[in-house]
């Protein structure tokens, strides 16, 4: 961060006509931390590389910050270099001639005896994708930053080339508000996909084929045999034998879908983790598109649309469900208000999640919940995450009308929603703000209305009474005002559901 006094001093010093063209922008960048927290003198005697001299403000700032730093500048414009020489000559006590080395090109720099830089900054005007690869191969770099135009290089390619080869990176891409950033070692995989599998033998081949065919090369597929009594586990082993390194199988005693998802996620090595049900399948471009969205938006969660694919009729219904994004009419990019997604239908399988985000917030699937464990997982994730990106493309195929699905139950198993919401009350009650509390109430109402629309008629009144109590207790638990209005709306909606059931001869309406 640049102090005002230093800013004024630099304006007085760097007053050449070529330098002045960049000066205001450079001062603004130094004020705002444009190149990330790594843009500093890391240690005494450090060597710093600036590809492009620009106004010279960065040179003076870094020399002043450390009396022992060495600055290496690649600047092919001889006129700008001469102007900078003249301006720096007026700076007393800087000893810049002893500490600044100029090279007219990166080719000549590569031939120098230098071995490492604590900081490298690349100007957009001198950005060269091939030259960047050579720099990464030739020098050890602690922090790499700079600007480039996406017309000059694919931002995701630049990220992949740099990630893990430098201590940290912070690239600014023209036309994008958020930087591409990374710190640490490269992950073993970009995305790990966890596939819980229990009695899904008729469908697992299509699921796994859609995963091994993904255009994302760095993909880890973890298929979890949850003690399936049929030949599902043996079929998974066949896939692992056919695609070693791409498909891995974990066999475990039956513990339910939540335990299977958690078991797979705990051994995942990807930067991001995803969950695909064994009876569903995905478009081959799904994870490449989601990973691109996540990286370019520095997002902890990235989401696409999905398709309900009906087993019997072959009908397909598309649900893009993308809103609130910063581009594409709200359908693309970083979502400004993630809480607007809190009350939507649970669809945990159309997203990727940064593993560090899940682990840092202690988010897992609740294993004591026998079904619908996706609801509490989704709510906790979306109430915690600050950066979620969306794309509208429908890439996930959610199979409908098959026997044994949880969404097909109509009996007392639907009462599982009450322990789910008790668990969520405890999980979010300690930290949730008013917006999250209100969205949790909406989530409860939506879920109870869905259950009442399909529950056996003889259980309707019992579930209805329990739902009224749950909504009332929510207001007491969170000390919310206006709960009476929500209760009134819920009762009216239930009355409409009862009328619909009566008109259908006692058959519950489909949710």
N, C-alpha and C positions, 0 to 999 in steps of 0.2 A: 504494500500500500504506500502510495506516494504522499508526502506531506506537502501542504500548500507552499511553504517556503522553498522547498526544493523544486516544485513545479515552476515557480516564478523565476528561480535561478536558471533553470534549463531553458526557459523561454528567452532569457537575456543572452545566454551563451550560444544557443544553436539557431542562429538567425540567418543562415544562408538561404538563398531562394529555393534550392532543391530540397534542403533539409526541412524547411518550413512547410513544405507540402505534406509531410507526414507528422509534424510535431504535435498538433492538437490531438490527433488520433492516438499517438503514442502516449501522450500524457494521460489521456482518458483511460487507456488500457492499463497503465501503471496504477492509476487510482482504483480501478474496478477489479483488479486481479484477473484480467482477461485470460492469462495463460496458466491459471491455476496456482495452488499454493506452492508447487515445486519451482516456480519462477523466482529463485533467490540464490544467493551464494550459499551452497550447502556446507562447505568446509573451508578452512584456510588453505590458500594455495590452489584452489580449484581452477580447472580450466573450463571455460564457457564458450560455446560455439553459437554465433548468430549468423544464420544464413540470410543475408540481406541486412545492410546497415540501417536502412530507413532514415529516421531523423537523427540518430545518434543518442537519443534520450536514454535508451536502455543501456548503452555503453557507459555513459557518465553515471547513471544510477547504480549500476553494478560495480563499477570501479570505486565509487564513493562508499558503497556498502561494505566492501572488503578491500583493505589496502594491499592484500597479497594475491588477489584474483588475477588470472590471466584471461584476456578476452581474445578469441579468434573470430575474425569476421570474414565471411565470403561475400564479396561485393564486386560484381563485374562492371558496374558503372564507374568508370574512372573519374568522371566529372564530380559525381556525388562524393567519391572518396576524397578527392582533393579539397572539396568544400568542407568536409568533415575534418580533415587535417588542419585546415586553417582555423576552424572554430575551436578545436581541442587545444590548439597551441596557445589560446588565450586563457586556458584554465590553469590556474596556479596550484602547485602541490599535487597534481594528479599523477604525474610521472607516466602519462599515457603512452609515450613512445616506447618505454621499456615493457609495458604490460599489454599492449594491443598489437596483434599480428593480423595483417590483411592477406587474403588470398583472392585472386580474381575468379576462381572456379572451384567447385568441389573436387574436380579431377586432380588439381594441384594439391588440394588439402589431403586427399587420400594418399598422396605420395610423401607426405610429411612424416616425421617420426612420432607424432602424437598418437596416443593409444586410447585415451578415455576423456569423457566430458561429464561433468556433474550436471550440466544443463545444455540442451540444444533447442534453439528456437528457429523455426523455418518460416520465412515470409511467403505469403501466397504468390507473390510475383516470381519467386524463384523455386516454387515447389515443383519437384519432378519425381514421379512415382518410382522410376527406375533408379534415380539417384538416391532416393530414400532407402531403397533396399540395400544399395551399396554402403551407405552410411551405417545402417544397422549391422551389416556384416563386418565392417572395418573397425568400428569404434565401440567401446563399452560406454553406454549412456545411462545415467541415473534418471533424469527427467527429460522427456521429449515433448515439445509443444509447438504450436504454430497454427497457421491458417492455410486453407486450400479451398479451391472451388470444386464442387462435385462433378463438374464437366471435365476436370483434369484427372480425377481418380474416383472410383467407387468408395464412398466412406467406409463401408463394411470391409472392403479389401484392405484399406489402410489400417483399420482397427486390428484386423487379423494379422497383418504383417508385423505390427508393432507390439501387440499384446504379448507379454511374457519375455520379450527380448530387451525391454528397458525396465527400469525400476518403477516408473510411472509415466503415464502419457496424458495429454490434455490437448486434443485437437479441436479447433473451431472450424466448422464447415459453413461456407457462405450460404446464406438463406435459411440457416437453422439457428434457433435461439439457444439450444442447449449443446454443450460440448460433448465430444466422444472422449470418455475418460476411462482409465484403468490404473490399478496399482497392484503390484504383487506378481506372482508366478502365473503362467498360463494354465488354465484348467485342463484336465485330462480330456474332457469333452465339452462341447458347447452346450448341448442339451442332453439330459438323461430322461428317458420316457419310461415310466413305471406302468406295467400292465398287470393288474390283479386278475387272476384267472381261477374261476371255480365253476365247474360244470358248463364250460363254454366250448366244448369240442366241435360242435357244428359251425362255429363262427370264428374260432381263433385263427385259422389259416388266413382268412381275408384280413383280419386285424393286423397280424404280424407282417403279411406281405406289403400292406400299405405303409408300414413303418420301415422295413428294410429298403424299400424303394424311395425313401425320402431324398430330396435333392440336397438336404443338409448333410454334408459328408461326416462332420464330427458329431455323431449321434450315438448314444449308448441306449440300448433297449434292455430293460430289466423286467423279465416276465416272472411273476411271483405265483407259483402253484400253491394255492391256499388249502392244501390238503384235499384236493378234489378227488372224489371217489371214482370218477370215470377215468378215461385215458387222456385227459387234458394235460396232466403233468408229463406223460410220455411224449405227447406231441410237442410240447415246449422244448424238450430235450432234443428232438429231431431238428427243430429250427436252430437251436444253439450249435448243434454239430454242423449244420449246413452253412451257418454264418458266424463262425468263431470271431470274437472281438466285436461283433456288431450286436449279437443277441446273447444275453446272459440269463440264466435261470436260477431262481431261488426257490427251493422246496421248503415248505414249513407246515406244521400242523394247522388244521383249520382254526381260524380265529376271527373270521369275518373280513369284510372288504376293507374296513379301516385299518386293521392290523396288517393286511397285505400291502396296502399303499404305504403305510409307515415303514414296514420292513424294507420295501424297495427303495424308498427315499433315503433311508439311513445309510445305504451302501452306494448311493448314487455319487458319481464323480463329476457331474456336469456343472457348468456355470449356472445353468438354469435346469429346473426339473419340471416335468409334465406328467399328467396322468391320463391314460387312455383305457377305457373299459374293454375287456376281452371280447365282448360281443359287438363292439362298434368298429369303425374304421375311419381313416382320415385321408384327405387329399395329399398327394405326394409332395406338394409345395408348402404344406402347413408350417412345419417347424423352421424352414428357411425364412419364410415370411415373418413369423412371429419373432424369431431371433433378430432379424434385421430391424424390426420395429422397436424391440427392447433396447438394442445397442444404440441406435441412432437417437433415441429419446431418453437415454440413461434411465430406463424404467426398471423397476423391480418386478413388475407384472406386465405381461402383454397379452392381449385378448383378440380373438377373431370371432366371426360369426359361426353358426352351426346349422345343420340340416336335420330335421326329423325325417328319418327314412322308415316307411311303414312296410313291415315284413310281408303282409298278405296282399295288399293292394298294389304295392310298388310306388305308391304316392310319396312325394317329397315336399316338405314345407321348409322354406328358408327363413332363418332368423338372423339378420345381420346385427341387430341390436347394438349399434355403435352410435354414441352421441357424446357431446361434450368435449370432443377433441379439438385441437387448436388449428386444424387445417381440414381441407376437403369438406367444407360445410359441416364440420363437427364430427365427421366419420373417420378421421385419421389423426394420429399424433397423440401427444400427451393430454390426458383428461384433466380439466381444471378442477372438477369436483367429483372425486371418486365415490363419495358417499351417495351420489345419485344412483349408483348401481347396487346399493346394499339390499334393496327389497326385491331384486329380480329373481327369477327362477334359478335354483342352484344349477350351475353349469361349470363345474370346476375343471372339466376335461378340455375346454377350448382355450386354455391359457397356459403360459409358461411362467414359472415363479423363480426368482433368483434364490438359489439355495441359501446364501448368506442372509437374505432377508427373512426366510422362514426360520432358520436356526437362531438368528439374533432375536427374534420375537417369540421363540419357543412355540411355534405354530405346528401342530400335528393334527391328524384326524383323531377324534375321541373314540378310543377302542371299546369303551363301555356301551356305546350306542350301536345296537344291532343292525340298523339300516338308516338310510338317509343321512349318513355321516358327512355327506358333501355339503349339506346346509350349514352346519356350524363352522366347517372349515372355510367355506366361501365368505361367510359373514365376518369371521375373524380376520381373514386376509384383507378383505376390502375395507374394513374399518381401520386397519393398521397402516396400509400402504399409502404412501404420499405421492408416488410416481407410477402411474399405470398408463400404458399406451393402448390404443385400439386400432384395428383395421377392420373394414366392413366385409371383407371376403369371407364366404361361408366354406370353411375347410373341414369341419368335423361332422361325421355322419353318425347321428344318434339313433340307434336301431329301436323301433317301436314294434308292438304287437308280437312279442315273443313270450313264451311261457316262462314263469319264474322271476320276472322283473319286479323289483320293489314298487315301481310306479303303478303296477297293476293291482296291488293289494287293496282290498275293500273292507277288511275286517278289523279286529282289535289291534292289529299291528300298526295301524295309523296312530294309535295313542302314544307311539314313541316320540311324537312331536313335543309332548310335555316335558319329559326329561331332557330333550334337546334344548328347549328354551330355558329350563332351569340351569343347565350348564352354561348357556350363553349369558344369562343374567349374572352369574358369578364371574365369568371370564371378562366381561366388558364393564361390569358395574363399577369397578374401582377407578376406571380412567375415562370412560366414555363421556363426550360432551353432549349438549342438548341435541345436536343434529344426529349423532349416532343413536342416541336413545330413541328419538322419534322414528328413525329408520328401522330400528329393531322392532318397534311396535308395529310399523307397517308390514315388516317381514312376517311377524306373528299373524296378523290379520289375513294377509295373503295366503299363508300356509294353512291356516285353519279353514278358510273358505274353500281352498282346494280340497282339503280332506273331507269337508262336509259335502262337497259336490259329488263325491264318489263313495262315501262310506255306506255300508249296509243300512237300510232304513231303520232297522231295530236298534242300531247303535247311534242314530243321529242325535237324539235328545241328550244322551249321556255325554257324547263328545261336545255338543253345543254348550252344555252347562260347564264342562271343564274349560272350554275355550273362553267363556265369559269370565270365569274366575282368573284365568291366566292373564287376560287383558287388564282386568282390574288390579291384579297384583303387580303388574308391570308399572302402573301409575304410582302405586305405593312404593315399590322398590326404588324407582328412579325419581320419585317426588315430582312427577310430571303434572302440569296443569293441562286441562282440556281433554282428559281421558274420557270424560263422559261423552264428548262429541264422537270420539273414536268408537266407544261402545254402541252408541246410537247407530252409527253407520254400519257397524258389524251386524247388529241385530236386524237392520233393514235388509242387508245383503242376504242374511240367512233366511229371512222370510221369503225373499224372492227365490232362494234355492229350494225351500219347502214347496212353494207353489209350482216350481218347475218340476220337482219330483212327482207331485200329485198329478200334473198334466201328463207326465210320462208313464203313468200307471205304476208309480212306485219305484221306477228305475232311476238311480242317481244319474245326474247329468255328468258328462265327461269333462274333466278339467282341462 
